[in-house]
């Protein structure tokens, strides 16, 4: 679906440019007919071949980057790593707190169940559990 939209946009752009090109060719005045003035216009728009080659050599993909660019990129990577580390540490702390609360609740439920069992099965002949502890 997206490639169809892209194709239609490109097709309409080509049609618009071709209509503009034909309109510019029709509206050529006496000034642009002369070859010398047309050559001057071309020289203003385009740069010399040697300048273009130097520009491409300096800005090609294989050219070394400036140290400032490398430093900025490394700072961004370090910052992203720090954010990721903080996020994972926060998630780990939340999970540890959750597990600790679950264990505390389970321990409390176990103690309550044991106490209820002792109260239910107490026959009254011996002192209750709390008073029947052996002290060392």
Number of C-alpha atoms within 10 A of each C-alpha: 5 7 8 9 10 11 11 12 12 12 12 12 12 12 12 11 12 12 12 12 12 10 11 11 10 9 10 10 10 7 10 13 10 10 10 11 12 12 11 10 12 11 11 8 7 9 10 8 9 9 10 12 11 11 11 12 12 13 12 11 9 8 10 10 12 8 9 9 10 12 11 11 12 12 12 12 12 12 12 12 12 12 12 12 12 12 12 12 12 12 12 12 12 12 12 12 12 12 12 12 12 12 12 12 12 12 12 12 12 12 12 12 12 12 13 12 11 13 13 9 9 13 10 8 6 9 11 13 11 6 8 9 9 5 4 3
